[in-house]
Every structure is written in C-alpha cells, then in structure tokens.
Amino acid sequence: MAVKPAQGSPILVTGAAGDIGAIGRHLTEMLLAKGHRVRALVRREDERAEALRVLGAEIVQGDLTDLASMHRAIEGCPRIYFGMSVSAAYLEATVNVAAVARHHGVEAF
C-alpha cells in the first residue's frame, strides 16, 4: 500500500546535493515532479544547492553530525530519506539523525 506524506509537510532528503551517485538529487527531482514538498539538506550553499532551489526544493544548510542543524532540518518533516556516502562520520551521522528523528516523531525514516 502506498503511503502519502502528510498534507503540506515536506519530505527531508539528506545528501540532496551529493555528487557520488547523485541519488539524493535524483530523488529530490522525482519527489518535486510528483508534487511533493521537499526540504533538501545540503552541506554548503553552492551552485548545486541553487539548482535544487530552482527546482522548487526548500534548502537547509547543515551537517549530519551537528545536532542543532539536524533539529532545524528535521523539525516539521514527518518523513526522511537518509542518504550519505560512507565515511568516517557515517555511524555518528546515522545515530544523530535517527535520534533527532525519534525526538520529532518522524513517521518514516
């Protein structure tokens, strides 16, 4: 059964501006094309972030390992697509995002 996002609530996509595989970027494009609101988490404001903004994504700058920026990114998003390239910070980032998502009552992670 397909699950629809909450009315008007954005879906958070982490790694939305990533280069490796560009999964987050392609997912953001697909969700926007289907009429969903998307909040795209990016590490920095650059041409990739601007390209997502032009497509209609809400841009939030942050770092998956920074709890304060994750609270800002996740608040108000009942659904999250978590994507990140494997790195030395992968475990820390995953735990941070999962804990903040639980704190905000995220429905789907």
VMD Tcl script that draws the C-alpha trace (Angstrom):
set ca {
  {0.00 0.00 0.00}
  {1.36 3.42 -0.93}
  {1.69 5.87 1.94}
  {1.09 9.55 1.20}
  {3.07 12.24 3.01}
  {1.20 14.40 5.49}
  {-0.69 17.22 3.78}
  {1.67 20.09 3.09}
  {4.56 18.66 5.11}
  {7.93 18.47 3.42}
  {9.95 15.30 2.99}
  {13.53 15.79 4.16}
  {16.16 14.48 1.76}
  {19.69 14.35 3.15}
  {22.59 14.33 0.73}
  {20.39 16.14 -1.77}
  {23.30 17.89 -3.47}
  {25.67 14.93 -3.36}
  {27.83 14.01 -6.32}
  {28.53 10.32 -5.71}
  {25.70 8.55 -7.49}
  {23.54 11.68 -7.13}
  {20.79 9.57 -5.55}
  {19.64 12.38 -3.26}
  {19.49 14.85 -6.15}
  {17.56 12.44 -8.37}
  {15.17 11.59 -5.54}
  {14.59 15.30 -4.87}
  {13.82 15.89 -8.55}
  {11.45 12.92 -8.64}
  {9.55 13.94 -5.49}
  {9.19 17.52 -6.70}
  {7.95 16.30 -10.10}
  {5.27 14.27 -8.29}
  {4.10 17.38 -6.45}
  {5.67 16.71 -3.04}
  {7.27 19.42 -0.94}
  {10.96 18.67 -0.39}
  {13.35 20.07 2.18}
  {16.84 19.40 0.83}
  {19.70 19.19 3.32}
  {22.97 20.45 1.85}
  {26.38 20.96 3.45}
  {27.01 24.29 1.75}
  {25.31 26.93 -0.32}
  {26.75 26.47 -3.79}
  {25.59 26.02 -7.39}
  {24.22 22.54 -6.58}
  {22.07 23.94 -3.77}
  {20.89 26.73 -6.05}
  {19.93 24.21 -8.74}
  {17.77 22.37 -6.19}
  {16.21 25.67 -5.11}
  {15.36 26.49 -8.74}
  {13.59 23.11 -8.99}
  {11.43 24.12 -6.02}
  {13.17 22.48 -3.05}
  {13.44 24.26 0.28}
  {17.16 24.37 1.05}
  {18.51 23.82 4.56}
  {22.22 24.04 5.14}
  {23.56 21.72 7.79}
  {25.79 18.87 8.83}
  {24.54 15.40 9.75}
  {26.97 15.28 12.67}
  {25.70 18.56 14.16}
  {22.65 18.03 16.37}
  {21.45 21.65 16.24}
  {21.42 21.72 12.44}
  {19.67 18.34 12.36}
  {16.92 19.66 14.65}
  {16.44 22.62 12.26}
  {16.35 20.32 9.23}
  {14.04 17.64 10.67}
  {11.52 19.80 12.54}
  {8.22 19.68 10.65}
  {9.22 16.81 8.36}
  {7.25 13.63 9.10}
  {9.30 11.65 6.54}
  {13.03 11.46 5.90}
  {15.11 9.92 3.16}
  {18.53 9.43 4.75}
  {21.36 9.18 2.27}
  {25.04 9.69 2.92}
  {28.26 8.47 1.40}
  {30.15 6.08 3.66}
  {32.80 7.98 5.60}
  {34.49 8.04 8.99}
  {31.49 10.05 10.31}
  {28.83 7.69 8.92}
  {27.94 5.99 12.23}
  {27.84 9.29 14.13}
  {25.67 10.91 11.45}
  {23.28 7.96 11.33}
  {22.83 7.91 15.11}
  {22.35 11.69 15.23}
  {19.71 11.73 12.52}
  {17.87 8.71 13.96}
  {17.83 10.21 17.48}
  {16.61 13.61 16.28}
  {14.02 11.95 14.04}
  {12.70 10.00 17.00}
  {12.61 13.17 19.12}
  {10.46 14.91 16.47}
  {8.15 11.92 15.97}
  {9.17 11.19 12.37}
  {6.81 8.62 10.82}
  {9.10 7.16 8.18}
  {12.88 7.05 8.06}
}
mol new
graphics top color blue
foreach p $ca { graphics top sphere $p radius 0.5 }
foreach p [lrange $ca 0 end-1] q [lrange $ca 1 end] { graphics top cylinder $p $q radius 0.2 }
display resetview
